[in-house]
Amino acid sequence: MTSEPGLPGRSAPSAKESAAEESAAKKAPPPGREPGYGDGGSGRRTRRPWSARRVPAAVVALVLLVAAVAALIDVVAVRAGRPAAAWRRRLTDELATRPVDDVWMLTGAAVAAALGVWLILLALTPGLRHWLPLRSPADCPWLRASLDRDGAAGLLRDAALRVPGVGAARVRVRRHRVRARADVRFRDSRQVKDDLTAVLDEECGRLALARPPRLVVRVRRRAH
C-alpha cells in the first residue's frame, strides 16, 4: 500500500475514485444556488395546476340525478297503471305546441347553450389562476409546485423596499407580467429605477417560475 507524500497512512485515490470526484464536482450547483431552481435552464418547465372543479361537478351531478329520479319515478308510476304526473304532461304539451321561434323556446335554448359552453370551458381550462407553477428540478421532473400570486408579490415588494431610495412599493403579479410601482424618497429617480429593475429581475429568477413574467417598473418622486 502506497501513501501520498506528506500524508502518512493515507492511501492514494484510485483512478475510478478520481473520475467520480471530478464528475461530482462538475454536476454540483454553484454555491448559494439550489439545483434546478432560479438558474433559468436546469429546471424543467411545468404546466399550470388543474382545478378539481368539485362544486360545478357536484351541482351538475345533483341536477341530473334529481331529473333522472323524477322521470324514473313517473315512468314507473305510468307502468303501474297510474296517470302521468302533471308536470310531465304540461312539459310534453308545451314542447309539442310551441313553435320553434317562440320567445321561451329561444330563451331556453340560449340558456342551455350557455351552460354547455361554460361546462366545456371548465373541462378544457386548468383554472387556479391565482397559482403560478414553478419549474421542476432537473433531478426530480415529477415534482410539481406552485406559488401563490400574493406570496410572490410580497417577496418582490420586500426586495423592492431594500433598494436604497425606495420609500414605498406596490407590486402586482399576473400570469405574464409583474407591475411594480415605487416612491422615490432620495437619490436620482433614474438610478433608483435601474437598481429596482435589476433587483426585481434577480428576485423573479429566484422564484423559479415556469413562465418568467415580463417586468414593468415605474417610479415617481415623492417629497419627504
Secondary structure in CASP SS format (residue, H / E / C, confidence):
PFRMAT SS
TARGET T0000
AUTHOR 0000-0000-0000
METHOD secondary structure of the structure
MODEL  1
M C 1.00
T C 1.00
S E 1.00
E C 1.00
P C 1.00
G C 1.00
L C 1.00
P C 1.00
G C 1.00
R C 1.00
S E 1.00
A C 1.00
P C 1.00
S C 1.00
A H 1.00
K H 1.00
E H 1.00
S H 1.00
A H 1.00
A H 1.00
E H 1.00
E H 1.00
S H 1.00
A H 1.00
A H 1.00
K H 1.00
K H 1.00
A C 1.00
P C 1.00
P C 1.00
P C 1.00
G C 1.00
R C 1.00
E C 1.00
P C 1.00
G C 1.00
Y C 1.00
G C 1.00
D C 1.00
G C 1.00
G C 1.00
S C 1.00
G C 1.00
R E 1.00
R C 1.00
T C 1.00
R C 1.00
R C 1.00
P C 1.00
W C 1.00
S C 1.00
A C 1.00
R C 1.00
R H 1.00
V H 1.00
P H 1.00
A H 1.00
A H 1.00
V H 1.00
V H 1.00
A H 1.00
L H 1.00
V H 1.00
L H 1.00
L H 1.00
V H 1.00
A H 1.00
A H 1.00
V H 1.00
A H 1.00
A H 1.00
L H 1.00
I H 1.00
D H 1.00
V H 1.00
V H 1.00
A H 1.00
V H 1.00
R H 1.00
A C 1.00
G C 1.00
R C 1.00
P C 1.00
A C 1.00
A C 1.00
A H 1.00
W H 1.00
R H 1.00
R H 1.00
R H 1.00
L H 1.00
T H 1.00
D H 1.00
E H 1.00
L H 1.00
A H 1.00
T H 1.00
R C 1.00
P C 1.00
V C 1.00
D C 1.00
D C 1.00
V H 1.00
W H 1.00
M H 1.00
L H 1.00
T H 1.00
G H 1.00
A H 1.00
A H 1.00
V H 1.00
A H 1.00
A H 1.00
A H 1.00
L H 1.00
G H 1.00
V H 1.00
W H 1.00
L H 1.00
I H 1.00
L H 1.00
L H 1.00
A H 1.00
L H 1.00
T C 1.00
P C 1.00
G C 1.00
L C 1.00
R C 1.00
H C 1.00
W E 1.00
L E 1.00
P E 1.00
L E 1.00
R C 1.00
S E 1.00
P C 1.00
A C 1.00
D C 1.00
C C 1.00
P C 1.00
W C 1.00
L C 1.00
R C 1.00
A C 1.00
S E 1.00
L E 1.00
D E 1.00
R H 1.00
D H 1.00
G H 1.00
A H 1.00
A H 1.00
G H 1.00
L H 1.00
L H 1.00
R H 1.00
D H 1.00
A H 1.00
A H 1.00
L H 1.00
R C 1.00
V C 1.00
P C 1.00
G C 1.00
V E 1.00
G E 1.00
A E 1.00
A E 1.00
R E 1.00
V E 1.00
R E 1.00
V E 1.00
R C 1.00
R C 1.00
H C 1.00
R E 1.00
V E 1.00
R E 1.00
A E 1.00
R E 1.00
A E 1.00
D E 1.00
V E 1.00
R C 1.00
F C 1.00
R C 1.00
D C 1.00
S H 1.00
R H 1.00
Q H 1.00
V H 1.00
K H 1.00
D H 1.00
D H 1.00
L H 1.00
T H 1.00
A H 1.00
V H 1.00
L H 1.00
D H 1.00
E H 1.00
E H 1.00
C H 1.00
G H 1.00
R H 1.00
L H 1.00
A C 1.00
L E 1.00
A C 1.00
R C 1.00
P C 1.00
P C 1.00
R E 1.00
L E 1.00
V E 1.00
V E 1.00
R E 1.00
V E 1.00
R E 1.00
R E 1.00
R C 1.00
A C 1.00
H C 1.00
END
